[in-house]
């Protein structure tokens, strides 16, 4: 059964445009070039409720694959150069692991 990881980043008010630009110009290209994007289900920006949030949804076969993925990603010099630029724009981070319900569609 797959495991989903939801990462919610609360962005400093007024800095979302910069975060989106950095992801579009640097973050996502690195993820694609180094083969990390295959686990990504999608990126989302909050429009109602708690605002100024960037949400990532990732899919893994199990927790071992998830842990190995993040270890490899954090070893990427190109990704860590991007991360160094984006960290000052992030106010908070929340990581939530989700197991799919035994009914309904799965992304």
N, C-alpha and C positions, 0 to 999 in steps of 0.2 A: 504494500500500500504506500503510495507516495506521501511525502511530507512537504508541507508548504511553510515557508518562512516569510513572515510579513515584517518588513523593516519600515518604521515610521520615523522620519526625521522632521523635527520642528525647526523651521528656519527662522532666523532673526527677522523681525518685521521689517519690511522694506528691502530685503535681500533676495527674495525668491527669483526675480528676473536674473540675477547674477548666478544663482545656483543652477537655474535651467540652462543658461548659456554655457556654464562650465561643463555640465553633463552632456549637452549637445555637441560641444566642440572638443571635449577631452575625455570625459568619463566613458560615455557610450562607445566612442571609437576604440578605446583601449579594450573594453569588454568584448567587443566584436572581434578585433584583431587578434586577441589572445585566446579566443574560444570560450570565454566565460559567459557570453550572452545566451547560450543555449539553455541555461537554467532559468532565465528570466521569463516570468509570465507577463509582467507589465510594470510600468511606472504610472503613478497617478498623483495629481495635485488636488488637495482638498479645495472644495468650492463652497461647502456649507459645513456646519458643525464647527469643530476646531479648525481654524484657518492656519495658513502658513505652514502646511505640512506636505512633505514629499513622501510618498509611500511606494515601496518596492515590494513586489510579490515574486518569490522564487520557488521553484519546484525541484525536489530531490527524491531519489529512490528511498533513502533512509537517512538517519542521522550521521552515519559514518561518511556517506557521500557529501553531506552538507558540511561537515567539519573539514574534510579534505579540500573541498571547494574553497572555503574561506582561507584556509592555510595557503593554498596555491595563489589565490588572489592577492593576499597580503604580502606575498613574496615577489609580486610583480613591481619592478621599479617604476614602470610607467604609471601603473594604477596608484601607487603610493605618492607619486609626484602630484597627481590629480587630487588625491585625498588631502594632501597638505594644503592645497588651495581652498578646498571646500570646508574643511573643519572649522575655521574661524566664523563661518556663516551659519553654523548649526548650533542651536540652543539646547536641544535635547534629542535623544535617540531612544527608541523602544523597539525591541525585537520580540516577536511573538511566533511560536511554532504552532502550526495548525494541522490537525489530522482531518482528512475529508470524511464527511458523514457517509454512511454506507448506502445512501440513495442520492439521486440527482446527478446533474452533470458535474464534470471535473474539468478544469481548464487544462 
